Amino acid sequence: MQQVQHSDIQDKARRELDVLIIGAGLSGIGVASQLAQKMPDMCYEILEGRERLGGTWDLFRYPGIRSDADMYTFGYAFRPWRQAKDIAAAPDILDYLRETAETYGVDRHIHYQHRVIAADWDSAAARWTLTVTVGDSGEKQTWTCRFLVTCTGYYDYQKGYVPEFEGMEDFQGTIAHPQHWPEDLDYGDKRVVVIGSGATAVTLVPNLARKAAHVTMLQRSPTYIFDRPAEDAVALTIKRWLPERLGYPLIRLKNIVLTLFLFTWCRKRPEAARKFFKDMARSALGPDFDVDRHFTPPYDPWDQRLCMIPDSDLFNVLREGQASVVTDQIERFTTSGIALKSGEQLEADIIVPATGLNLKLLDGMTLTVDGKAVNFAERVNYRGMMFSEVPNMMHIFGYTNAPWTLKADLSAAYLCRMLRHMKKNGYRMAMPSLRESPSAGRFRDMGREPIVGLSSGYIQRALPILPRQGSMMPWRNHDNYIKDRIAIRYGRLNDGAMVFR
């Protein structure tokens, strides 16, 4: 862990920064790295609430945690992923993040155990003032900046989501939530029940099955599973024959196009996509497995996220009997396991509720503009990265239908373009506006809808607090990397919605 001297912290706290980044995870390191490369004259710092960099990839420690996308596109566009396996384990991703931070000098700008609890924009001064607590002591500091970038993710780092199951207190075994995995948990030769069917569950089951007596994946409803090799043979061939400066962009382009094609095909041809995923599961599991019951969801592909598995690992442990899948409803927890509504009893020594996340905007910090609290449910998202009537602030949020970093990279590039434009023209403020922009009249009556179009439980639970998106560009998200790349990298900054002063 990088230590920052107290006096150094105080000096930086008193100085007004050009850019202040909140969060030293995948997005925060990416933004800072692009600033270091493209805007070396900009003064920036990163405030990280935890003790280490890495965000999600340092927080989650459950067995087998890995990327759920290929690292050629989940990694940064400006720093190639060089390992053979492109479905990477969390320790390898953390190494990649640390090396990136060191390469671009970002590690020297990170201040750990600095949690931002409030930020207020002052229009007269054209700056943000942040209230920050430091370490366990709760000492408060004041930081100021001209432009604020929040890279806080989208979920509550302190507490994962667990439904209120009846009788949980009666269970005499161990309950281990994936977000707070006990380091000393011994699951060898134990009966384990994993509740859930999302990305966490399908990762946990094959990895726990290596040591456990038996693992049961208990799901309320199935999920679409996409099986792919952990190593991309085409990518490895390209890397063998082309220099990195040519090969890496080509591999990224291939994977971006394939991801976009799969998503578009699923949305336009849902019945064909259903059959494709069902046939994939049946081919791996054999004719005796009940694929219709356990791997055929009632919704269309991409109404919720697909789950990716590498090298058939989940299918393999199910076929070999090391694990099983049960599709049923929970009646209650018992002293020795779980009673199902069908009447079946699942015996367990360990229960893992892989039941999802609690969404949390900006890690719970309060945001005010000229002293007035910002209610994000009343704001409209601009280009998937800013909010209506909130000046000089960018929130990094990745794709839900493609690797997160693709959008994070584009957002960081847009930030650099905007800062360069503001400096050249002497602007102190940039704000997307539905009230003051040149095209405000055209946007005023446009339709609005949820910013994320997934039916997943964690999204539906958070709808009341989420910003909206509009029915017209630039207030609507493309969810399409190619369109976004053109619009964000080459589109006009003065687009009729952005106000510069």
Steps between C-alpha positions, in 0.01 A plus 500: 500500500631841407542727801463876466669725754260708711668829411486412131128431532440835666694684230299334225173559687565872508585518132224535244527213256408503135345153527413290801421131440304300756588130493816305414339203331497405135330824393695738723838365395391513136388865521818605680718314250337680208537835675868427560552418131281763332487786751836493683460862610180419693533471876300199624473275805304183583312443825440134584287401799654157540856401594601370158439566134297267283139560604290192421806291421647556843173493697369162383707204620275200439649189332550532125406866461582601144404734220168435330629649174815457294794707624583629152190720530466507878857627515593852394528602136831675576666210687493152344404186689798270449407175674385193307174456693263782422241384754712610794503428872468794740867487615614536138261791446633667815857460374396660171343795685804548727739488204285749307496738796878475534564537126319835478594628845142477622602315818672816626168688493284255699397585857366194678240493778364832375123472476303783339177557692381822335568721197359846433528703180538877536399674177656832598839341568455236224636223718406196706565486874519147641472383859724199555548270801845348547578160649341350807527822696235670289715812466335734251676681220387741232610451141418724205508442126380651176377170353372197690513144362322227697621145441313345789331213316133437547457282810536515878850389594402456863210258468381251239136423434340213692122442484320448831484122503288360779695308762851619406583531870409132548768368264784349705757493221693787340349772283764664277404790273730528193555873561640427846661161455669370819872451433516198729187323372568127460259351251698181439275192514204720596152512350456844345185663367550806280182708468487679166560454129684817402865564418617449860314171544618346172857595593480366855342162429780340290771647722343385827435157345876435482514451880144477627318171555224630276377838377137579418409807297154598619331736259156659498519529121762407238751726328631488144851352502757575231791257489831610346870403519713665769763561232413666169674296230451769234643765732802286581563448127479874435740569788743243361512648150445874545685757712307613807425849366308339213380178658343634819265749325405228251414254779296766680313586181421132438364452850306828499328407174420147621357630830288757320384241247398255777302766688328631186417148379355405840275807501386463139474120486410395856353162404811405301720620788298295751556188290871579463560523876281199572687290242832616645398379847355173371815423300718547810270330753372206299149381405399389851536845658179704531618807307142624451452534874842614616648702212203647310398834657144636462634830361676581173882509473639834622187596691755417768875463460638178354731295720828399343685184607853408381586155367160353602607501865145518641364248254788262574439478877127456442555222246753324724276516808724723712223756498129512430244765416157536662237738363251571776379756756628525857240431768734566792841430647519210747760401759671276242434666165214631288140384467360557151140575404490174307552318829861404425765557768855609407751403767793740534801577714556832321246723327622768259236763414630615160190714484638818355596856581344807651524788254640817651568819306829682564576273796236682704658846491267800499520736204383859499508776239512847654378351825202314351498122527509309171227236466634269232159346436402840358810535281549385142819327400712660227694268266518241777750709696357831633175625656266782410558827688811365679809699391857376460430145608538169320384163633677203342252221430576211267284296267252243624502311170876508433825524700484786752833651400398570141269779616733606783781550247276707273380711793858574607588600142195730492611656829839584351334651191273711718779622729712592199207690346430684826862600543533623141187715524537620857188319622462424871177300482354223283147380577250291303170680541134445425420856610780725375642328193444635147270205424317498834165554334547196277598276792249623757213268407695194390410164651698362792567145613732306735869547425556121500267277301563170681237312698757369751390516864777734614400749228129479573556553874694820429274662237360761742847649558650469151532787249292481185598511135321693228351389170733724295875527460717602679275415796461138393756223537593310185625191687701459181877546515545584132231771503631634831857507375398716205276730706726536803837519330405701192159659564459872570552611859255785433219256424203711604479340845832606654537846648850650527573814700 
